[in-house]
Amino acid sequence: EVAILDPDFTDTLPKTIAAHTGMDALSHAIEAAVCIVASPIVISTALGATIDILQNLPISVNEDDSEKRGKARELVHYAATMAGVAINNSSAGLAHALDQAGPYFNIPHGLICGLTLPYTTAFHSPHPVYAELATRLGLGGADDSEKCQALVDYLWDFNTEVGIVHSYLELGVDEKEFFEKISDFAAIVEHSMAARLSPRQPSVEEAEEILRAAYYGEKPEVK
């Protein structure tokens, strides 16, 4: 019933953990905003959390000055909580549903969510909430499709900025072992509530295609 938010606890987090947990929170926020049961209040809360995380997570991860880093981590801490409020009133989404390879290959959850988020954002695009987020971030685009592609590109570059790789291959996951399991991972997505509450539920074949692209790090495009 009560949550005590004490961002001082994050002061000693290693940079990698700050990045991974921050990307998990970012995924919560963005996915909650486009969930098919999201209310206007959820969308507003989620978009606010998204922007706060995007603005402050690079400082939280990369800043050497302890005072600046501490302030950024405080803001990310609060934003992560608001993202949690958003998913508790809607749902996480497809990036979470696709995190079957994470526990199988012993890869941190937030790292996988961050890696996968540009791919799932492209898959759900064009979407008016993504377009609105792109507008609030000052990204260009003549229509929703272009704005959504700008957002996908932004998330791709953002991952680089905070040290999140773009592929399972870069993580050292064995190609043969990954593709031996890909159909199992995709089959689980079909029954995932997070996938069912996403703007577009992928077929097994589409889930496999997202995973395949994420294995090789193929930069996603809005279709």
JONOR-V513648 format. One record per pair of residues at least 24 apart in sequence whose C-alpha atoms are under 10 Angstrom apart, sorted by sequence separation. I is the first residue (numbers start at 0). J is the second residue. D is the distance in Angstrom with one decimal. If there is no record, write none. Layout:
# JONOR-V513648
I|J|D ; I|J|D
This chain:
# JONOR-V513648
24|48|8.7 ; 25|49|5.9 ; 28|52|9.1 ; 51|75|6.7 ; 52|76|8.8 ; 92|116|9.7 ; 94|118|8.3 ; 95|119|9.8 ; 123|147|9.3 ; 124|148|8.0 ; 182|206|8.8 ; 183|207|9.3 ; 185|209|9.3 ; 24|49|8.4 ; 25|50|9.0 ; 50|75|10.0 ; 51|76|9.8 ; 52|77|9.2 ; 53|78|10.0 ; 93|118|9.6 ; 94|119|6.1 ; 181|206|9.0 ; 182|207|6.6 ; 185|210|8.0 ; 25|51|9.3 ; 48|74|9.5 ; 49|75|9.6 ; 51|77|8.9 ; 52|78|6.3 ; 93|119|6.3 ; 94|120|8.7 ; 121|147|7.3 ; 124|150|9.9 ; 181|207|6.3 ; 184|210|8.7 ; 25|52|6.4 ; 48|75|8.3 ; 51|78|6.2 ; 52|79|7.6 ; 92|119|8.8 ; 93|120|8.8 ; 120|147|8.0 ; 121|148|7.1 ; 124|151|9.2 ; 181|208|9.4 ; 24|52|8.0 ; 25|53|7.7 ; 48|76|10.0 ; 50|78|8.7 ; 51|79|9.1 ; 120|148|8.9 ; 182|210|9.7 ; 48|77|8.2 ; 49|78|7.5 ; 93|122|9.5 ; 121|150|8.8 ; 122|151|9.9 ; 178|207|9.4 ; 181|210|7.3 ; 22|52|8.6 ; 48|78|4.6 ; 49|79|8.7 ; 52|82|9.6 ; 93|123|9.2 ; 120|150|8.3 ; 121|151|6.2 ; 181|211|8.0 ; 21|52|7.3 ; 22|53|9.4 ; 25|56|9.4 ; 47|78|7.8 ; 48|79|6.8 ; 117|148|9.6 ; 120|151|6.4 ; 121|152|9.4 ; 21|53|9.3 ; 46|78|10.0 ; 48|80|8.4 ; 49|81|9.3 ; 119|151|9.1 ; 178|210|9.3 ; 45|78|8.8 ; 48|81|6.0 ; 49|82|7.7 ; 117|150|8.4 ; 118|151|7.8 ; 177|210|9.4 ; 178|211|8.1 ; 21|55|9.6 ; 22|56|8.5 ; 44|78|9.3 ; 45|79|9.6 ; 47|81|8.3 ; 48|82|5.8 ; 117|151|5.3 ; 120|154|9.0 ; 177|211|9.1 ; 21|56|6.6 ; 46|81|9.7 ; 47|82|8.7 ; 48|83|9.4 ; 116|151|8.5 ; 117|152|7.6 ; 20|56|10.0 ; 21|57|9.5 ; 45|81|7.0 ; 46|82|8.7 ; 48|84|10.0 ; 117|153|8.7 ; 118|154|9.6 ; 178|214|9.2 ; 44|81|6.6 ; 45|82|5.6 ; 48|85|9.0 ; 117|154|5.9 ; 118|155|9.0 ; 177|214|8.2 ; 18|56|7.2 ; 21|59|9.0 ; 44|82|7.3 ; 45|83|8.8 ; 116|154|7.7 ; 117|155|6.0 ; 17|56|8.0 ; 18|57|8.2 ; 21|60|9.1 ; 44|83|9.9 ; 45|84|8.4 ; 46|85|9.5 ; 116|155|8.6 ; 117|156|9.7 ; 17|57|9.6 ; 41|81|9.5 ; 44|84|8.1 ; 45|85|5.7 ; 114|154|9.5 ; 115|155|9.7 ; 117|157|9.9 ; 174|214|8.1 ; 18|59|8.1 ; 19|60|9.7 ; 41|82|9.1 ; 44|85|6.4 ; 45|86|8.3 ; 113|154|8.8 ; 114|155|8.5 ; 117|158|9.0 ; 173|214|9.8 ; 174|215|9.3 ; 17|59|7.1 ; 18|60|6.0 ; 43|85|9.0 ; 44|86|10.0 ; 113|155|9.2 ; 116|158|9.5 ; 172|214|8.4 ; 17|60|6.0 ; 18|61|9.3 ; 41|84|8.1 ; 42|85|7.6 ; 167|210|9.1 ; 16|60|8.8 ; 17|61|9.7 ; 41|85|5.2 ; 113|157|9.5 ; 114|158|7.3 ; 166|210|9.5 ; 167|211|9.3 ; 170|214|9.2 ; 14|59|7.8 ; 15|60|7.4 ; 40|85|8.5 ; 41|86|8.0 ; 113|158|6.9 ; 114|159|9.9 ; 166|211|9.5 ; 167|212|9.5 ; 168|213|8.5 ; 169|214|8.4 ; 14|60|5.0 ; 15|61|9.9 ; 41|87|9.3 ; 166|212|8.1 ; 167|213|6.5 ; 168|214|5.5 ; 169|215|8.2 ; 12|59|9.8 ; 13|60|8.4 ; 14|61|7.2 ; 38|85|9.5 ; 41|88|6.8 ; 42|89|9.5 ; 118|165|9.7 ; 165|212|9.7 ; 166|213|5.1 ; 167|214|4.5 ; 168|215|5.9 ; 169|216|8.2 ; 12|60|9.4 ; 14|62|9.5 ; 37|85|8.3 ; 40|88|9.4 ; 41|89|7.3 ; 110|158|9.6 ; 113|161|9.9 ; 117|165|9.0 ; 165|213|6.9 ; 166|214|4.9 ; 167|215|6.8 ; 168|216|7.5 ; 10|59|9.5 ; 37|86|8.7 ; 114|163|6.4 ; 115|164|9.9 ; 116|165|9.9 ; 165|214|8.3 ; 166|215|5.6 ; 167|216|7.4 ; 9|59|9.7 ; 25|75|9.5 ; 28|78|8.7 ; 32|82|9.3 ; 38|88|8.3 ; 113|163|6.7 ; 114|164|6.3 ; 115|165|7.9 ; 165|215|8.2 ; 166|216|4.3 ; 21|72|9.3 ; 24|75|8.7 ; 28|79|7.9 ; 31|82|7.6 ; 34|85|9.9 ; 37|88|7.3 ; 38|89|7.9 ; 112|163|9.8 ; 113|164|8.5 ; 114|165|5.4 ; 115|166|8.5 ; 165|216|5.1 ; 166|217|8.0 ; 24|76|9.1 ; 27|79|8.2 ; 28|80|9.7 ; 30|82|9.4 ; 31|83|9.0 ; 34|86|8.8 ; 36|88|8.5 ; 37|89|5.3 ; 110|162|9.4 ; 111|163|8.8 ; 113|165|8.6 ; 114|166|6.7 ; 115|167|9.8 ; 164|216|8.5 ; 165|217|8.1 ; 166|218|9.7 ; 25|78|8.7 ; 26|79|9.8 ; 27|80|9.9 ; 28|81|8.0 ; 29|82|8.4 ; 31|84|9.4 ; 32|85|7.7 ; 36|89|5.9 ; 37|90|8.0 ; 110|163|6.6 ; 111|164|9.2 ; 114|167|8.4 ; 165|218|8.2 ; 21|75|7.2 ; 24|78|7.9 ; 25|79|7.4 ; 27|81|9.4 ; 28|82|4.6 ; 31|85|5.9 ; 32|86|8.5 ; 34|88|9.9 ; 35|89|8.1 ; 36|90|8.0 ; 109|163|9.6 ; 110|164|8.3 ; 111|165|9.5 ; 10|65|8.4 ; 17|72|8.3 ; 20|75|9.9 ; 21|76|8.5 ; 24|79|5.0 ; 27|82|5.7 ; 28|83|7.5 ; 30|85|9.2 ; 31|86|5.2 ; 34|89|6.4 ; 35|90|8.8 ; 110|165|9.9 ; 111|166|9.2 ; 10|66|9.9 ; 20|76|9.8 ; 23|79|8.6 ; 24|80|8.1 ; 26|82|8.6 ; 27|83|6.8 ; 28|84|9.1 ; 29|85|9.5 ; 30|86|7.9 ; 31|87|8.7 ; 33|89|9.2 ; 34|90|6.3 ; 111|167|8.7 ; 21|78|9.4 ; 22|79|9.5 ; 24|81|9.1 ; 25|82|7.5 ; 27|84|9.5 ; 28|85|6.8 ; 29|86|9.6 ; 31|88|8.3 ; 32|89|8.4 ; 33|90|9.3 ; 34|91|7.5 ; 35|92|9.8 ; 10|68|8.2 ; 11|69|9.6 ; 17|75|9.5 ; 21|79|7.4 ; 24|82|6.3 ; 25|83|9.9 ; 27|85|7.7 ; 28|86|7.3 ; 31|89|5.9 ; 32|90|9.1 ; 33|91|9.4 ; 34|92|6.9 ; 10|69|6.2 ; 20|79|8.9 ; 23|82|9.7 ; 24|83|7.5 ; 27|86|6.3 ; 30|89|9.1 ; 31|90|5.6 ; 32|91|9.3 ; 33|92|8.4 ; 34|93|9.7 ; 9|69|8.1 ; 10|70|9.7 ; 12|72|9.7 ; 26|86|9.9 ; 27|87|9.7 ; 30|90|7.4 ; 31|91|5.7 ; 32|92|9.6 ; 30|91|5.5 ; 31|92|7.1 ; 106|167|9.6 ; 7|69|7.7 ; 10|72|7.5 ; 28|90|9.7 ; 29|91|8.6 ; 30|92|5.0 ; 6|69|8.2 ; 7|70|9.6 ; 9|72|6.8 ; 10|73|9.0 ; 27|90|8.1 ; 28|91|8.2 ; 29|92|8.6 ; 30|93|7.6 ; 104|167|9.8 ; 155|218|7.8 ; 6|70|8.9 ; 8|72|9.7 ; 9|73|8.0 ; 27|91|5.6 ; 28|92|9.8 ; 30|94|8.1 ; 106|170|8.5 ; 155|219|8.8 ; 6|71|9.8 ; 7|72|8.5 ; 8|73|9.5 ; 26|91|7.7 ; 27|92|7.7 ; 30|95|8.9 ; 6|72|6.8 ; 7|73|7.5 ; 9|75|9.9 ; 26|92|8.1 ; 101|167|9.6 ; 104|170|9.9 ; 106|172|9.5 ; 152|218|8.4 ; 6|73|5.0 ; 9|76|8.1 ; 26|93|9.4 ; 27|94|9.2 ; 100|167|9.2 ; 104|171|9.9 ; 151|218|9.1 ; 152|219|8.2 ; 5|73|8.2 ; 6|74|8.4 ; 8|76|9.8 ; 26|94|7.3 ; 27|95|8.6 ; 104|172|7.3 ; 151|219|7.4 ; 152|220|8.6 ; 4|73|9.3 ; 6|75|8.8 ; 7|76|9.6 ; 26|95|8.0 ; 104|173|9.5 ; 151|220|7.7 ; 6|76|6.0 ; 151|221|8.1 ; 5|76|8.3 ; 6|77|8.0 ; 23|94|9.6 ; 148|219|8.7 ; 149|220|9.7 ; 4|76|7.7 ; 5|77|9.2 ; 23|95|8.9 ; 100|172|9.6 ; 104|176|9.7 ; 126|198|8.3 ; 148|220|6.6 ; 149|221|9.4 ; 4|77|7.4 ; 104|177|8.9 ; 147|220|9.4 ; 148|221|5.7 ; 103|177|9.7 ; 123|197|8.1 ; 124|198|9.0 ; 147|221|7.2 ; 148|222|9.1 ; 123|198|6.2 ; 124|199|9.2 ; 146|221|9.8 ; 4|80|8.4 ; 122|198|9.4 ; 123|199|6.0 ; 144|220|10.0 ; 145|221|8.2 ; 100|177|8.0 ; 103|180|9.4 ; 122|199|7.9 ; 123|200|8.8 ; 144|221|6.8 ; 2|80|9.3 ; 119|197|9.8 ; 122|200|9.6 ; 123|201|9.4 ; 144|222|8.1 ; 122|201|8.6 ; 100|180|8.4 ; 119|199|9.8 ; 99|180|9.6 ; 100|181|8.3 ; 103|184|9.6 ; 46|128|8.7 ; 50|132|8.2 ; 54|136|9.6 ; 99|181|9.2 ; 119|201|9.9 ; 26|109|8.4 ; 46|129|9.4 ; 49|132|8.6 ; 53|136|9.3 ; 100|183|9.6 ; 122|205|9.2 ; 23|107|9.8 ; 25|109|9.2 ; 99|183|8.7 ; 100|184|6.8 ; 122|206|9.9 ; 23|108|7.3 ; 24|109|8.0 ; 27|112|9.2 ; 46|131|9.0 ; 47|132|9.5 ; 50|135|8.3 ; 99|184|5.5 ; 100|185|9.9 ; 22|108|9.3 ; 23|109|4.3 ; 26|112|6.4 ; 30|116|9.0 ; 42|128|8.1 ; 46|132|6.9 ; 50|136|7.5 ; 98|184|8.2 ; 99|185|8.4 ; 20|107|9.1 ; 22|109|5.5 ; 23|110|7.4 ; 25|112|8.8 ; 26|113|6.9 ; 29|116|8.9 ; 33|120|9.8 ; 97|184|7.2 ; 98|185|10.0 ; 119|206|9.7 ; 122|209|8.2 ; 19|107|7.3 ; 20|108|8.3 ; 21|109|7.4 ; 22|110|6.9 ; 23|111|8.5 ; 24|112|9.2 ; 25|113|8.0 ; 47|135|9.9 ; 96|184|9.3 ; 97|185|7.5 ; 99|187|7.8 ; 121|209|9.9 ; 19|108|7.5 ; 20|109|5.4 ; 21|110|9.2 ; 22|111|8.8 ; 23|112|5.9 ; 24|113|9.4 ; 26|115|9.3 ; 30|119|9.4 ; 46|135|9.2 ; 96|185|9.2 ; 98|187|9.9 ; 99|188|8.4 ; 19|109|4.4 ; 20|110|7.9 ; 22|112|6.7 ; 23|113|6.7 ; 26|116|6.8 ; 30|120|8.8 ; 33|123|8.9 ; 97|187|8.4 ; 98|188|9.0 ; 119|209|7.6 ; 16|107|9.1 ; 18|109|8.0 ; 19|110|4.9 ; 22|113|5.1 ; 25|116|9.1 ; 29|120|8.8 ; 96|187|8.1 ; 97|188|6.2 ; 118|209|6.6 ; 119|210|10.0 ; 17|109|9.7 ; 18|110|7.8 ; 19|111|8.4 ; 20|112|9.6 ; 21|113|8.8 ; 22|114|8.8 ; 96|188|5.6 ; 97|189|9.9 ; 118|210|8.8 ; 16|109|8.7 ; 19|112|8.5 ; 20|113|9.4 ; 23|116|9.7 ; 33|126|8.0 ; 95|188|9.4 ; 96|189|8.9 ; 16|110|9.1 ; 19|113|7.5 ; 22|116|9.0 ; 33|127|8.8 ; 96|190|9.1 ; 97|191|9.0 ; 115|209|8.4 ; 118|212|8.1 ; 15|110|9.1 ; 18|113|9.1 ; 19|114|10.0 ; 33|128|6.4 ; 93|188|8.2 ; 96|191|6.1 ; 115|210|8.4 ; 118|213|7.3 ; 32|128|7.0 ; 33|129|7.8 ; 95|191|9.3 ; 96|192|7.9 ; 97|193|9.4 ; 117|213|9.4 ; 124|220|9.2 ; 125|221|7.1 ; 32|129|8.5 ; 96|193|5.7 ; 97|194|8.4 ; 115|212|9.6 ; 116|213|9.9 ; 121|218|9.8 ; 122|219|8.3 ; 124|221|6.0 ; 125|222|8.1 ; 93|191|8.8 ; 95|193|7.0 ; 96|194|5.7 ; 115|213|6.7 ; 118|216|9.6 ; 121|219|6.2 ; 122|220|8.3 ; 123|221|8.3 ; 124|222|7.5 ; 29|128|9.1 ; 61|160|8.6 ; 92|191|9.3 ; 93|192|9.3 ; 94|193|8.7 ; 95|194|8.2 ; 96|195|9.3 ; 114|213|7.6 ; 115|214|9.7 ; 118|217|9.0 ; 120|219|8.8 ; 121|220|5.9 ; 122|221|6.8 ; 123|222|9.5 ; 29|129|8.3 ; 32|132|9.7 ; 53|153|10.0 ; 57|157|8.2 ; 60|160|9.1 ; 61|161|7.3 ; 92|192|8.3 ; 93|193|6.1 ; 94|194|8.5 ; 114|214|9.8 ; 118|218|7.9 ; 119|219|8.8 ; 120|220|9.4 ; 121|221|4.9 ; 122|222|7.9 ; 53|154|9.1 ; 56|157|9.6 ; 57|158|9.4 ; 60|161|6.4 ; 61|162|9.2 ; 91|192|8.8 ; 92|193|4.6 ; 93|194|4.9 ; 96|197|9.6 ; 115|216|9.8 ; 117|218|8.3 ; 118|219|5.5 ; 120|221|8.5 ; 121|222|7.7 ; 57|159|10.0 ; 58|160|9.9 ; 59|161|9.1 ; 60|162|8.6 ; 90|192|8.4 ; 91|193|5.5 ; 92|194|5.6 ; 93|195|8.5 ; 111|213|9.8 ; 114|216|9.0 ; 117|219|6.8 ; 118|220|8.1 ; 29|132|9.1 ; 57|160|6.6 ; 58|161|8.9 ; 90|193|6.2 ; 91|194|8.4 ; 92|195|8.2 ; 93|196|8.5 ; 94|197|9.7 ; 117|220|9.1 ; 118|221|9.2 ; 53|157|7.9 ; 56|160|9.5 ; 57|161|5.6 ; 89|193|9.6 ; 90|194|9.4 ; 92|196|6.8 ; 93|197|6.3 ; 56|161|7.5 ; 57|162|9.2 ; 90|195|9.8 ; 91|196|8.1 ; 92|197|5.4 ; 93|198|9.1 ; 90|196|6.9 ; 91|197|8.1 ; 92|198|8.7 ; 93|199|8.9 ; 89|196|8.5 ; 90|197|8.3 ; 92|199|10.0 ; 93|200|8.1 ; 92|200|9.7 ; 93|201|8.7 ; 97|206|7.7 ; 96|206|9.7 ; 97|207|9.6 ; 100|210|9.1 ; 97|209|8.8 ; 98|210|9.7 ; 93|206|9.4 ; 97|210|7.8 ; 22|158|8.6 ; 22|161|9.0 ; 18|158|9.2 ; 21|161|9.4 ; 22|163|8.7 ; 18|160|9.9 ; 19|161|9.0 ; 18|161|6.1 ; 19|162|9.0 ; 17|161|9.2 ; 18|162|7.2 ; 19|163|7.9 ; 18|163|7.6 ; 15|161|8.6 ; 14|161|8.9 ; 15|162|7.7 ; 14|162|9.1 ; 15|163|8.9 ; 34|193|8.7 ; 37|196|9.4 ; 34|194|9.4 ; 35|195|8.9 ; 36|196|7.1 ; 34|195|9.3 ; 35|196|5.6 ; 36|197|8.9 ; 31|193|9.9 ; 34|196|5.7 ; 35|197|6.1 ; 36|198|9.5 ; 30|193|9.2 ; 33|196|9.0 ; 34|197|5.1 ; 35|198|5.8 ; 33|197|6.9 ; 34|198|6.1 ; 35|199|9.0 ; 31|196|9.5 ; 32|197|9.9 ; 33|198|6.4 ; 34|199|9.6 ; 30|196|9.6 ; 31|197|8.8 ; 33|199|9.9 ; 30|197|7.6 ; 30|198|9.3
